[in-house]
Amino acid sequence: MRDFWFAFMILKNLTLNGVLSDITVENGKITAITPASPDTEGENFDAMVVIPGLVDIHTHGCAGYDTMDAHFEEISNYLAQNGTTSFLPTTMTMDYESIRRVTDASREVSGAQILGFHMEGPYIAEKYKGAQNGKFIKDPDLEEFKSLPDMKMVTIAPELTGSMDFIKHCGAVVSLGHTAADYDTCIAAIEAGAMCLTHTFNAMPGIHHRNPGPIGAAVQKNIYVQAITDGLHLHPSIVLMLYKTFGPERMVIISDSIRATGLTDGIYEFGGQPIEVKNSVARTMDGAIAGSTSTLWNCVKQAISFGIPFADAVTMATRTPADLIGAKNKGRIEVGADADLLILDEEMNLSHVMIGGNFIHQENEAHKRYMEEKKKIKEIASIFHTNGEFIAHELINRGNINTTYRVDFRQEDGTVKSYILQRVNTYVFKNPVQIMENIDLVTTHLRSKVRRLNKPALHFYHTIYDNKNYYIENGTAFWRMENYINSVTFDSRDDLDTLRGAGEAFGEFQTQLSDFDAARLYATIPDFHNTAKRLDTFFEVVAQDECKRVGLVQEEIEFVKQHRALASQMQQMLEAGDLPLRVTHNDTKTNNVLFDRTTYAPLTIIDLDTVMPGLAMHDFGDAVRFAASTAVEDEADLSKVSLDLEKYRAFAQGFIGKTADALTANEINTMALGAITITIELGVRFLTDYLTGDKYFKTNYEGHNLVRARCQFALAKDMLKKREEMERIVRDVVSGI
């Protein structure tokens, strides 16, 4: 999301470590540092002091946002404006799914860069939990932790069962904190690999002359120590004691900031619990200090006011934390390092902030665009029946047609409830109201069946004004909101069990709707899978050649001519009554199946825009076209494109296993034909769009639709060669049920 204004620049006359210097920045890196020269061309800073951008390895949030909200743009922007150029969003002691949601969230931000995550809890001691939520405290779980991506640091109480093994094998920087451990236990933990203390003195035993505890062990082993130098958490003399004991190479200044940072006094949520901020001091309702409302730069300035030399205080908030987490390009001003710089005025206040070679101005254009979009999304979301307080939105790059957002609402207990908000592409879907009426009928019917199976089902929310399951904004934009189902999807999958599961999902869809009268539904896209009519349209487009591209695709046109009769056969069977009309999904890609995150069991199918009356074998055919292909559907290297018969078998096993009692003999006998037909049809649709100027499908480059068409035709050719084997596989599966 960050805007890039400069690839190359020279910053002139900056005071670096007391020396006037010129700093060259190129492509986000520092490429030269030279003595200031009057002959150098560049931006003159008139001897202003420059220091590295701050690195905060322990921050829970700011500006009304918390790490657990799993939205980082507001946090990132506020931190950047206040001198922190990179950080570790720090999670709270909460359930695994809430933490996983954080690590899965988008890190595309316009301000301070995210270097990974710091997990503070739930592997902590009840006695010293502080403001952490006690109901989620547990012993270390190595497998669970390793499943969380990009955890750079973890805070742990080493006295817990399994801690030593966890410390040795977790692969992250281990920091001892929220602990009641004695000296010997902490020594053992450090020897096992622990490298740091979390907010030293806070949430741990203090030093006793006969029981030195964690702090004594840290002194003995000379590990890193974090310190909150906001003037509240530690007395100035204790800050100086830590500095004189550990020095700037081992003492790390942290903010431990919370969502209330930058806001007024009041009641806020923190880790699922209420906290109260009075006079900028945050406490739980039982009086425990709950993080800090100070920025890291203010903590640095406080440390300086306590008597720590300026250069050392800066080091403890830049190079030292960066070294601790292995971020060797951060927190320093040297050739090869990232160009993260703070330029200070005469009173040592922030004047300019640079991140990755870009100045972060007060009017950050990328952030401004984000906030404008956020305002719009919040307004639209508020029209539907939702629960909680709107937090933020995130664009989901899913599908080729509609614009999809995940919108999150904070609940009273601190958890986050998510919804899917979509703006429907009404250029593609000409009858969105009819689409939503179809969806309402189908999802209501499906929910009545799914309740018995204890599975999630799609639900579209109604508006608070007219109780419709859609909202039309200013007579143009068409919006809808559905429930968010915590799950995973797969664009492609080599695992045959997962493909079998996808087949089960689409088969279940067919079976659950087998007693629904398909004639009740609108044909929202008339003749959507009327292949014969698609072919008629295609040859009309070829004759017109409005974009003068027909000459480029003569081979593809000839292939369609040769197989026109075959591709029209199923439509003729429908019209003759040999195939029944059913409720069909009409977009049965594997990535429209939601799977359980842990077991990979199929949960439900999504994207019901094309639910209409149709042929069951069109659904089956489209599914195997996608799932059993050896290549993505826009593969340019046609030598990679073929039908994988083992994948075809796996999907057929799942689908037929759920539909065998619902399908007719003719339907089963046309499964292979359905796959061939739908593949040719899609190739024709891509090619038609190419010939008419790429108006229907989203394209990423010139000729994208042509690449797609050629890929589908290559797959259809391979299916034609393997048709007898495909039909034999279907017979084998049916006979085995």
Order of alpha helices (4+ residues) and beta strands (2+ residues): beta-beta-beta-beta-beta-beta-beta-alpha-beta-alpha-beta-beta-alpha-beta-alpha-beta-alpha-beta-alpha-beta-alpha-beta-beta-beta-beta-alpha-alpha-alpha-beta-beta-beta-alpha-beta-beta-beta-alpha-beta-beta-alpha-alpha-alpha-alpha-beta-beta-beta-beta-alpha-alpha-alpha-alpha-alpha-alpha
